[in-house]
Amino acid sequence: MRPRRTSTVVPLTVLALGALGLAPAGAAASDGDLPVDPAVVGAEVPRGTWSVTAAPPVTPARRTVDGETGDWIGTPSGYAGTVVHDAGELIYTDHLFDAYGADDGADAQRRDLLGPTEDRVAEAYRIEAAINADLPGQVGAPAVPGVDMSSHYGDLDHQHAADLVEVRVAADATHLWLLARTALLTADDQTALLVLLDTDGGTGDPRDVPFGAGITTSRADLAAVLVGDRGQVVDLATGTVRDLPQGSVATNPDGFTNAIEAALPTDLLGQDPVALAVAAGPWDTAAGAFVDGGLGANLANVAFRTAEPVREWMDQQQALALHDGTIDDFLLEVDLAGLRGGRTETFEIGPGYHERVFASTTPGLAREEGREGLLQHYGVYLPGAYAGFDTDATLPLQLWLHWRGGTAHAAAALAPGIFRHMGEDRDGIVVSPRGRGTSTWYVGRGHADVLEVLADVEATLPVDADRTYVSGHSMGGWGSYLLSILHPDRFAAALPVAGPVTQGAWTGLDAPGCDDLRMDDYSACYIEANGGRARDQHTRRMLDNLRNVPIGMFYAGADELVPISGALRQHERLLELGYRHRMFTFPAHEHYTHPIVDEWAAGVDYLDQFERDENPAHVTYLRDRAFEAAVNEVQAGDLDFDWRFDRAYWMSDLEVADGAARARFDGRSLAHGPVGPTAVPDTDVPTSPNQTGPYTVSGLRWIDDPLAGAVRANAFELDLEGTAGVRLDTARMDLDTGREVTATVVSDTEVTVLLDGDWHPRVHVVVNGHAYAARPRGGTLAITLPAGEHDVRIQPDGRPWRSR
C-alpha cells in the first residue's frame, strides 16, 4: 500500500489550482448556485457511449468446467466497461491495468472537498485529475513532502493476477456458468473470485461478506468464493455454508488462458432475473481468505463497471466503492431465460471517449507479462457526428502521442481540449496509444505498439486515410517527428508540440569535442534520455523525408526542457529544404504551458489545410543506418526488431550501398505535370482568440508556379546518393508502360533500379545511346547502372521507335 497524508489535501489542491490556472475561476464563484461562466479550460472528456440491439439468437455452446475457453464462443465488444450478449453469453470487458483495489481515504476526502466546486465549475475536475496524474512526475511541479502521488485511485500495488480482463456469464437448465479471465495468472490458487448474488431483489441492513473480503452488502443474499478447484457459497442471512460439488470450479493458469471457470447450481438462484457482482483479489491459501492489503476491502478488481469517468487507469468508482466497503452498485441484472435461449445482440460504439482493448500480434510482445503482455489498450474519442454516421463515409483521424511519464489516457484525463479541438470541433476521431510504457519514446516496443494501434484503428473504425494526422506533446512531439519522417505516406500533416528534435534534446550546437563536455546524460550539445542515442536519432538529419508532409510546430520561448535554440535549427533546416511548415513560437510559455492552458485550435486549423497525396509527383526519402538501428534497438527490451524503413509512396526497397551510412532517394515523376510548386513565406495573425498568450508565426507555404506549364511527360528523374538499389511502382507514378518511358538517373554508386509495371514481354532498353539487355520478369524490369549520370529509354515492343 502507498501511504498518503490526508492533511495535505488542501495544499495539493492549491498547487493544482495554480498549475492549471483555475484559482481565478474558483475565486469568482458568487453566492448562490449560479455556475461560473464562461468555462475557463473546458469540462472533462465525456466517457464513451454504446448501445446494443437485439439480433437473432444463437444456440449456446455445451460447456465443461475445465478452465478452457474454447466452449465460450461469444465475441466481446473489444471496448472496456461494456456489456454485450452473444450466443447466450453475457460478456463484460473490463478496463485493463486497473487492479489497484481500494482508496486509502485520501482520494475520498479530496472528492468530498472538491465536489461542490466541480458542481459549479465543470472544468474544476482538472484539479483532481492533475493531482492524481502525479504533478511532480508529469508536469514538473514542486513535490509535496511526504505525499506519494499516483495516477490511480486504488492504493494497492497493481495486482496483475487479479486484473480482470473479462467476465462471462451463461446459463442452462441446471447451472449458472461463470468464466473470469485475468491479465496474468501463474498458479491456480493465487487469485480468488468473489461472487455476490441477489436472488430476491430485496434490500436490507448491511451484512458482512465472508472470506475476508472486507466489505458489506445490503442487497446480496448469497456470497460465493471460487479459487483453484474449490468453491463455497454462504447464505448471508443464516450463515449456512455450502461447498460446491467436486468439478464445479476449475482454474487454468496456462499460457494466455488465465481463467477461473465455475458452474453454480440453479437451485441457488431463486427468481429470474438474478443480480450478480463479481470481484477478484489475491488469495491467502493458508488463511483461507483474501489477502489483507491493509485498506479494509481486500478486493483488487470489480467487474460490471460501465460508468467509470475518464481517468488514467479508469478505477475511480472502483476504488471509492471499495473504500466505502461495498460493491452493491456494481450488481448487474442477469437474464437467465435469455441466456438459455441464446440471447444475442449487435454492439455499436457511440460518441465519447473509449478504452479500446486489443491483443498484440507482434512476435515477442505477445507474451504473458501483465501490463507489458499480450493485451494492450489505447484511448479512442469519437465525435458527436459519429452518431448515426453514414457507414460508407469516413472521418479524419488524429493520432495523439503522450508525453514522457504519460499513459494512453493521460491526455484525456488532464487535457480535455485536445479531444475538443482535435476531435469534437472538427468531427474527427482521436486515438491515443500507450506506447508500451510511459517513456519508450515510440521506438522499440513503443514503435511496435503504435503500429499495432494504427492497424487496429484502420480495421475497426471509419477513418480517412487521406486525412490522418499525428501530434503529441514533449516526448509525443518527438514521436510526431519520428512517425512522419519514417512513414510519411501515412500522414497528411504533423503537429509536434514542445517536441525534442531527438530522443532527449538538442541545444542547437554541434562542434568537435562537444560530447566531451558532459555531466551525467547532458552535454553542451546533446541531452540523452531513457537509453536513447541522441546523435543517431537526431531528426534534423532526416527532415528531407517531410517533402509531402506539412508540419506545424508549437514551441515555448521559456522551455526549460526542450531548448528553443534546437527548435529554431529545425525551423532553419525546413527553410533550407523549402518545405511547407509553420512554427508557432510562444515567448512566455514554458514546457508544460500548452497542456495546462489546453488550447490547440490554431494548430488544428493548420493541419486541416492538408490532405495526403498518396502518389505525389516528387518523393524524397532518406534511409539512415544509425537512425534505423536506434529505432529497432532502443527500448527494445530483449526483443530483436527488424524494421526496414525503406519505402514511401511509390518508392520501396531502398538499399544502402556497402560502405555508405545512408541512402538518399530523390525521385520525380514527370507524368504528374510541372516541376513543382513555389515556396513563399507563411505567416499568420500574431494572436488568436483560441490561443492564450502572444505568439509569432513563421514558415513556408507552397503556391503553384504561375509560369509553369501543364506539360506532362512519360518520364521520371532520379537523384540517388549511397544507394545500391531501389524499386519504383510505375502505375502509381502515372507512367504509361505501353509507350516509351524515358528517365534521367544520377547516382554516386552503382545502383539497380527495379521498375514494377505492366510491361510488354519484350522491351528495348537504351542507356546513354547504347542497347541494354533486359527483359521484364514477373512484371519487374531490372536495370543496373554504374555511378554517374544516365539517360534511359524503355520502348515497349522490342524495337527502337520514336517517343510520341
C-alpha positions in Angstrom: 0.0 0.0 0.0 1.2 3.5 -0.7 0.8 5.7 2.4 -0.6 9.2 1.9 -1.1 12.1 4.3 -4.7 13.2 4.3 -3.6 16.5 5.8 -2.1 17.5 2.5 -5.3 17.6 0.6 -5.7 21.4 0.8 -2.0 22.2 -0.1 -2.3 19.8 -3.1 -5.5 21.5 -4.2 -3.9 24.9 -4.1 -0.9 23.5 -6.0 -3.2 22.2 -8.7 -5.2 25.4 -8.9 -2.1 27.4 -9.6 -0.7 25.0 -12.1 -4.0 24.8 -14.0 -4.8 28.5 -13.8 -8.1 27.8 -12.1 -7.7 29.9 -9.0 -9.3 32.9 -10.6 -12.3 30.8 -11.6 -12.8 29.5 -8.1 -12.4 32.9 -6.6 -15.0 34.3 -9.0 -17.8 32.0 -7.7 -20.6 34.2 -6.3 -23.1 33.4 -3.7 -26.0 31.1 -4.6 -25.8 28.2 -7.0 -25.0 30.0 -10.3 -22.2 28.3 -12.3 -19.2 30.3 -13.2 -19.4 31.2 -16.9 -17.7 31.1 -19.4 -15.7 27.9 -18.9 -12.0 28.5 -18.5 -10.5 25.3 -19.8 -13.4 23.0 -20.6 -15.3 20.2 -19.0 -13.9 16.7 -18.7 -13.9 14.4 -21.7 -17.2 12.5 -21.8 -17.0 8.8 -21.4 -17.9 6.8 -24.4 -21.5 5.8 -25.2 -22.5 2.5 -26.7 -25.7 0.6 -27.5 -26.9 -2.9 -28.2 -29.7 -4.0 -30.5 -31.4 -7.4 -30.4 -30.2 -9.9 -33.0 -31.4 -13.4 -33.9 -30.5 -15.9 -31.1 -27.6 -18.2 -31.5 -27.6 -21.7 -30.0 -25.4 -21.7 -26.8 -22.4 -23.9 -26.6 -22.3 -27.0 -24.4 -19.8 -26.5 -21.6 -17.5 -28.4 -19.4 -15.9 -27.0 -16.2 -12.2 -27.4 -17.2 -10.8 -23.9 -17.3 -10.6 -23.9 -21.0 -12.2 -21.2 -23.1 -12.9 -23.0 -26.4 -16.5 -23.7 -25.3 -17.2 -20.0 -24.7 -18.0 -18.8 -28.3 -19.4 -15.3 -27.9 -17.5 -12.3 -29.2 -16.7 -9.4 -26.8 -17.2 -5.8 -27.8 -13.4 -5.0 -27.6 -14.2 -1.9 -25.5 -13.7 -1.7 -21.8 -16.6 -1.0 -19.5 -19.2 -2.6 -21.8 -21.6 -5.5 -21.7 -22.9 -7.4 -24.7 -24.8 -10.6 -25.1 -23.7 -13.1 -27.8 -24.6 -16.8 -28.3 -26.2 -16.9 -24.9 -23.2 -15.4 -23.1 -23.2 -12.1 -21.1 -19.8 -10.7 -21.8 -18.3 -7.9 -19.8 -15.0 -6.4 -20.9 -13.1 -4.8 -18.0 -10.7 -1.9 -18.0 -7.1 -3.0 -18.3 -4.4 -2.5 -15.7 -6.9 -1.2 -13.0 -6.5 -3.8 -10.2 -5.4 -1.3 -7.6 -8.1 -2.1 -5.0 -9.5 0.4 -2.5 -8.6 4.0 -1.9 -6.9 4.6 1.4 -9.1 7.6 2.1 -7.1 10.5 0.7 -9.0 10.5 -2.7 -12.3 10.2 -0.9 -11.5 13.1 1.3 -10.4 15.2 -1.7 -13.6 14.2 -3.6 -15.7 15.5 -0.7 -13.7 18.7 -0.7 -13.7 19.4 -4.4 -17.2 18.0 -5.2 -19.0 21.3 -4.6 -16.5 23.2 -6.8 -16.8 20.7 -9.6 -20.6 21.0 -9.5 -20.3 24.8 -10.0 -17.3 24.9 -12.3 -17.2 22.0 -14.7 -13.5 22.4 -15.6 -12.5 22.2 -12.0 -12.4 18.4 -12.3 -8.9 19.0 -13.6 -7.7 19.8 -10.1 -8.3 16.3 -9.0 -7.1 14.9 -12.3 -3.9 16.8 -12.1 -3.2 15.6 -8.5 -4.0 12.0 -9.4 -1.8 12.3 -12.5 1.3 12.9 -10.2 2.0 16.6 -11.0 5.6 16.4 -9.8 6.3 13.5 -12.0 4.5 14.6 -15.1 4.3 18.4 -15.0 7.4 19.3 -13.1 5.5 21.0 -10.2 7.0 21.0 -6.7 6.6 17.8 -4.8 4.7 18.0 -1.5 6.9 16.4 1.2 5.6 13.0 2.4 3.0 12.6 -0.3 3.2 9.8 -2.8 1.0 10.9 -5.7 -0.2 8.3 -8.1 -2.3 8.2 -11.3 -4.7 5.6 -9.8 -7.3 5.9 -7.1 -6.7 2.5 -5.5 -3.7 2.1 -3.2 -2.6 -1.5 -3.6 0.4 -2.3 -5.7 -1.0 -3.4 -9.0 -2.3 -7.0 -8.7 -1.7 -8.4 -12.2 -3.0 -11.9 -11.3 -6.3 -10.3 -10.1 -6.6 -7.8 -13.0 -9.8 -8.9 -14.7 -9.8 -8.8 -18.4 -13.4 -10.1 -19.0 -16.2 -11.8 -17.1 -18.7 -14.1 -18.9 -22.0 -15.5 -17.6 -24.1 -18.2 -19.2 -27.0 -20.5 -18.1 -28.6 -23.8 -18.9 -31.3 -25.7 -17.2 -29.1 -26.8 -14.3 -26.3 -24.3 -13.8 -25.3 -20.7 -13.9 -21.9 -20.7 -15.7 -19.2 -18.2 -15.0 -15.8 -17.5 -16.7 -13.4 -14.9 -15.5 -10.0 -14.2 -17.1 -7.2 -12.1 -15.7 -4.2 -10.5 -17.3 -1.7 -12.8 -15.6 -2.1 -16.0 -13.7 0.8 -18.2 -12.8 -0.7 -20.5 -10.1 -4.2 -22.0 -9.7 -4.6 -20.8 -6.1 -3.1 -17.2 -6.2 -6.4 -15.4 -7.2 -9.9 -15.9 -6.0 -13.3 -14.7 -7.3 -15.9 -13.3 -5.1 -19.5 -13.7 -6.4 -22.4 -11.8 -4.8 -25.9 -13.0 -5.8 -29.1 -11.0 -5.2 -31.7 -13.7 -5.7 -34.8 -11.9 -4.4 -34.3 -8.2 -5.4 -34.7 -7.0 -1.8 -32.6 -4.5 0.2 -31.9 -4.8 3.9 -29.4 -3.9 6.6 -25.7 -4.3 5.6 -24.3 -7.8 6.1 -20.7 -8.7 6.3 -19.4 -10.6 3.3 -17.3 -13.6 4.4 -13.9 -14.9 3.1 -12.0 -11.9 4.4 -13.4 -9.7 1.6 -13.6 -6.7 4.0 -16.9 -5.5 2.5 -20.6 -5.5 3.3 -23.7 -5.8 1.2 -27.3 -4.6 1.6 -28.6 -6.3 -1.5 -26.9 -9.7 -2.0 -28.2 -12.7 0.0 -25.6 -15.2 -1.2 -21.8 -14.9 -1.4 -19.6 -17.4 -3.2 -15.8 -17.7 -3.4 -14.1 -19.6 -6.2 -10.5 -20.5 -6.0 -8.4 -23.3 -7.6 -10.8 -26.2 -7.9 -13.0 -25.4 -4.9 -16.0 -23.2 -4.3 -18.2 -22.3 -1.3 -21.5 -20.5 -1.1 -22.6 -18.7 2.1 -26.2 -17.7 2.9 -25.7 -14.2 4.3 -29.0 -14.3 6.2 -28.4 -17.6 8.0 -24.6 -18.1 7.8 -25.2 -21.5 6.2 -22.1 -22.7 4.3 -22.4 -24.9 1.2 -19.5 -26.5 -0.6 -19.9 -26.7 -4.3 -19.8 -30.2 -5.7 -16.4 -31.5 -6.9 -15.8 -30.5 -10.5 -17.8 -27.2 -10.1 -14.7 -25.0 -10.3 -11.5 -25.1 -12.4 -8.6 -22.7 -12.7 -6.3 -22.7 -15.7 -3.1 -20.5 -15.4 -1.6 -22.0 -18.5 -0.4 -19.8 -21.4 -2.7 -16.9 -22.1 -5.8 -18.6 -20.8 -5.6 -17.3 -17.2 -9.2 -18.4 -16.5 -11.3 -19.3 -13.5 -14.4 -21.2 -14.6 -17.3 -22.3 -12.4 -20.8 -23.8 -12.6 -23.3 -22.8 -9.8 -26.4 -24.9 -9.3 -29.5 -23.1 -10.4 -31.3 -24.1 -7.2 -29.3 -21.3 -5.6 -30.6 -18.6 -7.8 -34.3 -18.1 -7.0 -36.0 -15.6 -9.2 -35.2 -14.7 -12.8 -33.6 -12.3 -13.4 -30.9 -12.5 -10.7 -28.4 -9.8 -9.9 -24.7 -10.7 -9.9 -21.5 -9.0 -8.8 -18.0 -10.3 -9.4 -14.7 -9.2 -8.0 -11.1 -10.6 -7.9 -8.4 -10.4 -5.3 -5.2 -12.2 -4.2 -5.9 -15.3 -2.1 -4.1 -16.4 1.1 -4.4 -20.2 0.9 -3.1 -20.8 4.5 -5.7 -18.4 5.9 -8.5 -19.4 3.6 -9.2 -15.8 2.9 -8.4 -12.9 0.7 -5.0 -11.4 1.4 -5.3 -8.5 3.8 -4.0 -5.4 2.0 -4.4 -3.0 4.9 -7.1 -1.0 3.2 -10.3 -2.5 4.7 -11.6 -4.0 1.5 -9.3 -6.8 0.3 -10.5 -7.0 -3.3 -8.4 -5.7 -6.2 -10.7 -5.5 -9.2 -14.5 -5.3 -9.5 -16.5 -6.2 -12.7 -19.5 -4.7 -14.3 -18.3 -1.1 -14.0 -19.9 0.6 -17.0 -19.8 4.2 -16.0 -16.2 4.9 -14.9 -15.3 8.6 -15.6 -12.3 9.1 -17.9 -9.2 8.9 -15.9 -5.7 7.5 -16.4 -6.5 4.0 -15.1 -10.3 4.1 -15.0 -10.5 3.0 -11.4 -12.2 5.9 -9.6 -15.6 4.3 -8.9 -14.0 1.0 -8.0 -11.5 2.5 -5.5 -14.1 4.8 -3.8 -16.7 2.0 -3.6 -14.2 -0.4 -2.0 -13.2 2.4 0.3 -16.8 2.7 1.3 -16.9 -1.1 1.8 -19.5 -2.2 -0.7 -19.7 -3.2 -4.3 -23.5 -3.2 -4.4 -23.6 -0.5 -7.1 -22.0 -3.0 -9.5 -24.6 -5.7 -9.1 -25.8 -6.5 -12.7 -29.1 -8.0 -13.6 -28.7 -11.3 -15.5 -31.5 -12.5 -17.8 -31.3 -16.3 -17.2 -34.0 -17.2 -19.6 -32.4 -15.1 -22.3 -29.0 -16.7 -21.8 -30.6 -20.2 -22.0 -32.3 -19.1 -25.2 -29.0 -17.9 -26.9 -29.6 -14.2 -26.4 -27.5 -12.3 -29.0 -27.0 -8.6 -29.6 -25.3 -6.3 -32.1 -22.9 -3.9 -30.3 -22.4 -0.4 -31.6 -19.9 2.1 -30.3 -21.0 5.7 -29.9 -19.7 9.2 -29.3 -17.3 9.9 -26.4 -14.1 8.5 -25.1 -13.5 4.8 -25.0 -10.8 2.4 -23.9 -10.1 0.0 -26.7 -8.7 -3.4 -25.8 -6.7 -5.5 -28.3 -4.4 -8.4 -28.4 -0.8 -7.8 -29.6 0.3 -9.8 -32.6 4.0 -8.7 -32.7 6.2 -11.7 -32.1 7.9 -11.4 -28.7 5.4 -8.8 -27.4 2.5 -11.3 -27.4 3.5 -12.9 -24.2 2.3 -13.4 -20.6 3.7 -10.4 -18.8 0.9 -8.4 -17.2 1.0 -4.8 -18.2 3.6 -5.4 -20.9 2.0 -8.7 -22.2 -0.5 -9.8 -24.8 -3.3 -7.5 -24.1 -2.9 -3.8 -24.6 -5.2 -0.7 -24.8 -5.5 2.7 -26.3 -7.9 5.6 -26.0 -10.3 6.5 -28.8 -12.5 9.5 -28.9 -15.5 9.6 -31.3 -17.2 12.9 -32.0 -20.9 13.6 -31.7 -21.0 13.4 -35.5 -20.3 9.7 -35.2 -23.9 9.1 -34.0 -26.0 7.9 -36.9 -22.9 8.1 -39.1 -23.1 7.1 -42.8 -21.4 3.7 -42.9 -19.8 4.5 -46.3 -18.3 7.8 -45.1 -15.0 8.4 -43.2 -13.8 10.8 -40.6 -10.4 12.4 -40.1 -8.1 10.6 -37.7 -5.8 12.4 -35.2 -3.1 10.3 -33.6 -2.1 11.8 -30.3 1.1 10.7 -28.6 1.5 11.3 -24.9 4.4 13.0 -23.1 7.1 11.2 -21.1 5.7 9.8 -17.9 2.2 9.7 -19.5 -0.1 6.9 -20.4 -2.7 6.0 -23.0 -5.4 8.0 -21.1 -3.2 10.8 -19.7 -4.3 13.4 -22.2 -7.9 12.5 -21.8 -7.7 12.8 -18.0 -5.7 16.1 -17.9 -6.2 18.0 -21.2 -9.8 17.7 -22.5 -9.1 20.5 -25.0 -7.1 18.0 -27.1 -10.3 16.0 -27.7 -12.5 19.0 -28.1 -10.3 20.8 -30.7 -8.8 17.8 -32.4 -11.9 15.7 -32.2 -15.3 17.2 -31.5 -14.8 20.6 -33.2 -13.6 19.0 -36.5 -15.8 15.9 -36.4 -12.7 13.8 -36.1 -11.6 10.6 -34.4 -8.7 11.0 -31.8 -6.6 8.0 -30.9 -4.1 7.9 -28.1 -1.7 4.9 -27.8 0.1 3.9 -24.7 3.3 3.1 -26.4 4.1 0.1 -24.2 5.1 2.3 -21.3 5.4 5.8 -20.0 8.8 6.6 -21.6 9.6 4.4 -24.6 9.9 7.4 -26.9 7.9 5.4 -29.5 10.9 3.4 -30.5 11.5 -0.3 -30.0 8.5 -1.7 -28.1 6.8 1.7 -28.3 7.1 1.8 -32.0 5.6 -1.7 -32.3 2.6 -0.6 -30.2 1.9 2.5 -32.3 1.9 0.4 -35.5 -0.4 -2.1 -33.9 -2.8 0.6 -32.7 -2.9 2.2 -36.2 -3.6 -1.2 -37.8 -6.4 -1.9 -35.3 -7.9 1.6 -35.8 -7.9 1.2 -39.6 -9.5 -2.2 -39.3 -12.3 -1.2 -36.9 -13.2 2.5 -37.4 -14.2 4.6 -40.5 -11.0 6.7 -40.7 -10.0 8.7 -43.7 -6.5 7.6 -44.8 -6.0 10.9 -46.6 -6.9 12.9 -43.5 -4.7 11.2 -40.9 -2.6 13.5 -38.7 -0.1 13.0 -35.9 0.5 15.2 -32.9 1.8 15.0 -29.4 3.4 16.9 -26.6 7.0 16.7 -25.4 8.0 13.1 -26.0 4.9 12.9 -28.1 6.2 15.8 -30.1 9.3 13.8 -30.8 7.1 10.9 -31.8 5.3 13.2 -34.2 8.6 13.9 -35.9 9.6 10.3 -35.8 6.4 8.8 -37.3 6.0 11.4 -40.0 9.7 11.0 -41.0 9.7 7.2 -41.1 6.2 6.8 -42.5 5.5 10.0 -44.5 3.0 8.3 -46.7 0.7 7.6 -43.8 0.1 11.2 -42.7 -1.4 14.3 -44.2 0.4 16.6 -41.8 2.1 16.7 -38.3 2.0 18.9 -35.3 4.7 18.4 -32.7 4.2 20.4 -29.5 7.3 21.2 -27.4 8.8 18.3 -29.2 12.5 17.5 -28.7 14.2 17.0 -32.1 16.0 13.9 -30.8 15.4 11.4 -28.0 16.3 13.7 -25.2 17.1 17.2 -26.5 19.5 19.2 -28.6 20.8 22.7 -27.8 21.3 23.6 -31.4 25.1 23.3 -31.1 27.4 20.7 -32.6 31.2 21.0 -32.6 34.2 18.8 -32.3 34.7 17.8 -28.7 31.2 18.8 -27.7 30.4 15.4 -26.3 33.4 15.5 -24.0 31.8 18.4 -22.1 29.4 16.2 -20.1 27.6 16.0 -16.8 25.6 12.8 -16.4 23.4 12.5 -19.6 24.0 16.1 -20.5 26.5 17.7 -22.8 26.8 21.2 -24.3 25.1 19.8 -27.5 23.0 16.8 -26.8 20.9 15.6 -23.9 20.1 11.9 -23.8 17.1 10.3 -22.2 15.8 6.8 -21.4 18.7 5.0 -23.1 18.5 7.0 -26.3 21.2 7.7 -28.8 20.7 11.5 -29.3 23.1 11.9 -32.2 21.8 8.9 -34.1 18.2 9.8 -33.5 18.6 13.5 -34.5 15.6 14.2 -36.7 17.1 17.3 -38.2 19.2 15.0 -40.4 16.1 13.3 -41.6 13.8 16.2 -42.4 14.2 15.6 -46.1 11.5 12.9 -45.8 8.9 15.5 -45.0 8.6 16.8 -48.5 5.0 15.8 -48.7 4.1 16.2 -45.0 3.5 19.8 -43.9 4.4 20.3 -40.3 3.2 22.7 -37.7 5.4 23.2 -34.6 4.4 24.7 -31.2 7.4 25.8 -29.2 7.8 27.7 -25.9 10.3 30.5 -25.6 10.9 29.7 -21.9 11.0 25.9 -22.3 13.2 24.5 -19.5 13.4 21.0 -21.1 13.4 21.5 -24.8 15.8 24.3 -25.8 14.2 26.8 -28.2 17.6 27.0 -29.8 17.4 23.4 -31.1 13.9 24.0 -32.3 15.0 27.1 -34.3 17.6 25.0 -36.0 14.9 22.6 -37.0 13.0 25.5 -38.5 16.1 26.6 -40.2 16.5 23.3 -41.9 12.9 23.3 -43.1 13.5 26.7 -44.7 16.6 25.4 -46.4 14.6 22.5 -47.8 11.8 24.8 -49.0 9.2 22.6 -47.2 5.8 23.6 -46.0 5.8 24.3 -42.3 4.6 26.8 -39.7 6.5 27.4 -36.5 4.3 28.9 -33.7 6.6 30.4 -31.0 5.0 31.3 -27.6 7.6 33.5 -25.9 6.0 33.5 -22.5 5.3 29.7 -22.4 7.4 27.1 -20.6 7.4 23.4 -21.3 4.1 22.4 -19.8 2.1 25.6 -20.6 0.4 24.1 -23.6 -1.3 21.2 -21.8 -2.1 23.5 -18.9 -3.9 26.2 -21.0 -5.2 23.3 -23.2 -5.6 25.2 -26.4 -4.8 23.5 -29.7 -7.2 25.1 -32.2 -4.6 27.2 -34.1 -2.5 24.0 -34.7 -5.6 22.0 -35.8 -6.6 24.8 -38.2 -3.2 24.5 -39.8 -3.4 20.7 -40.1 -6.8 20.8 -41.6 -5.5 22.7 -44.7 -3.9 19.5 -45.9 -4.8 16.0 -47.2 -2.4 13.3 -48.0 -1.2 12.9 -51.6 -1.0 9.2 -51.9 1.0 9.4 -55.2 2.9 12.7 -55.2 5.0 13.8 -58.1 8.1 14.3 -56.1 9.4 11.9 -53.4 12.4 12.4 -51.2 13.4 9.7 -48.6 16.5 9.0 -46.5 17.3 5.6 -45.1 19.9 6.1 -42.4 21.6 3.0 -40.9 22.2 4.6 -37.4 18.7 6.1 -37.2 17.1 2.8 -38.2 19.3 0.8 -35.8 18.3 3.1 -32.9 14.5 2.7 -33.6 15.0 -1.1 -33.7 17.3 -1.4 -30.7 16.5 1.4 -28.2 13.7 0.5 -25.8 13.5 -2.9 -27.4 14.0 -4.9 -24.2 15.0 -8.4 -25.0 13.5 -8.3 -28.5 15.2 -8.1 -31.9 13.1 -5.8 -34.1 14.0 -5.7 -37.7 12.0 -2.8 -39.3 13.3 -1.7 -42.6 12.4 1.9 -43.2 13.0 1.7 -46.9 9.8 2.9 -48.6 7.5 5.8 -49.1 4.7 6.4 -51.6 5.7 4.8 -55.0 9.2 4.0 -53.9 10.3 0.9 -52.0 13.2 -1.5 -51.3 15.7 1.4 -50.8 19.0 -0.3 -50.2 22.0 1.4 -48.6 25.2 0.8 -50.6 28.1 -1.0 -48.9 30.3 1.5 -47.0 27.6 4.2 -47.0 26.0 5.4 -43.8 22.7 6.3 -45.6 20.8 6.1 -48.9 19.1 9.2 -50.2 16.4 8.9 -52.8 15.1 11.9 -54.7 12.7 11.0 -57.4 10.3 12.9 -59.6 7.6 11.6 -61.9 7.2 14.0 -64.8 3.9 12.3 -65.7 2.3 14.3 -62.8 2.9 17.6 -64.6 5.0 20.7 -63.9 8.3 20.7 -62.0 6.7 21.7 -58.7 5.3 24.5 -56.5 7.0 27.6 -55.3 7.7 28.2 -51.6 6.8 31.6 -50.2 6.8 32.9 -46.6 3.9 31.7 -44.5 2.6 34.0 -41.7 -0.5 34.2 -39.5 -2.0 36.7 -37.2 0.2 37.1 -34.1 -2.6 36.4 -31.7 -5.8 34.4 -31.9 -8.9 34.2 -29.8 -8.4 30.5 -29.4 -4.8 30.8 -28.1 -3.8 32.2 -24.7 -0.8 34.4 -24.7 1.0 36.1 -27.6 2.8 34.0 -30.3 4.7 34.6 -33.5 4.4 32.5 -36.7 7.0 31.9 -39.4 7.4 29.3 -42.1 6.8 28.5 -45.7 3.8 27.6 -47.8 3.6 26.4 -51.4 1.8 28.1 -54.3 1.5 26.9 -57.8 4.1 28.4 -60.1 2.2 30.7 -62.5 4.9 30.3 -65.1 5.0 26.5 -65.1 3.2 24.9 -68.0 0.9 21.9 -67.7 3.0 19.7 -70.0 3.3 16.2 -68.8 6.0 13.7 -69.9 6.1 9.9 -69.7 9.3 10.2 -67.8 11.0 10.2 -64.4 14.1 11.6 -62.8 16.2 10.1 -60.0 19.0 11.6 -58.0 20.5 9.0 -55.7 23.2 9.0 -53.1 24.6 6.0 -51.3 22.0 3.8 -52.9 22.6 0.2 -54.0 19.0 -0.5 -55.2 15.5 0.9 -55.3 12.1 -0.2 -56.6 9.5 2.0 -58.3 5.8 1.4 -58.9 5.3 2.8 -62.4 1.5 2.7 -62.2 1.5 4.9 -59.1 3.9 7.2 -60.9 1.3 7.5 -63.7 3.8 6.2 -66.2 2.3 4.5 -69.3 4.4 1.4 -69.9 2.6 0.9 -73.2 4.5 3.9 -74.5 8.2 4.9 -74.4 9.3 5.7 -70.9 12.4 7.9 -70.5 14.4 8.6 -67.4 17.4 10.5 -66.1 19.3 8.8 -63.3 22.1 10.3 -61.4 23.9 8.2 -58.8 27.2 8.3 -56.9 27.3 4.5 -56.7 26.3 1.5 -58.8 22.6 1.1 -58.4 19.9 -1.4 -59.6 16.6 0.2 -60.4 13.6 -2.2 -60.3 10.6 -0.9 -62.3 7.3 -2.7 -61.5 4.7 -2.3 -64.2 2.6 -3.9 -66.9 5.5 -4.2 -69.3 5.4 -5.7 -72.8 7.1 -9.1 -72.7 9.8 -7.8 -75.0 11.2 -4.3 -74.3 14.1 -2.4 -75.9 16.2 -0.6 -73.3 18.7 2.1 -74.3 21.2 3.5 -71.8 23.2 6.5 -72.9 22.5 5.7 -76.5 23.5 2.0 -76.2 21.3 -1.0 -76.1 20.9 -2.6 -72.7 19.9 -6.3 -72.4 16.9 -6.5 -70.1 13.6 -8.4 -70.0 10.7 -8.0 -67.6 10.4 -10.9 -65.2 7.2 -11.2 -63.1 6.2 -7.6 -64.1 9.6 -6.2 -63.0 12.2 -4.7 -65.2 15.7 -4.5 -63.6 18.3 -2.0 -64.8 21.7 -1.8 -63.2 23.7 1.4 -63.8 27.2 2.4 -62.8 27.9 5.5 -60.9 27.3 8.6 -62.9 24.5 10.3 -64.9 22.5 8.2 -67.3 19.8 8.7 -69.9 17.5 5.7 -70.1 14.8 4.9 -72.7 12.5 2.0 -72.4 10.5 1.1 -75.5 7.7 -1.5 -75.2 7.7 -3.7 -78.3 11.4 -4.8 -78.6 12.1 -2.4 -81.5 13.5 1.1 -81.2 10.9 3.6 -82.0 10.3 7.3 -81.6 8.7 8.7 -78.5 5.3 10.3 -79.0 
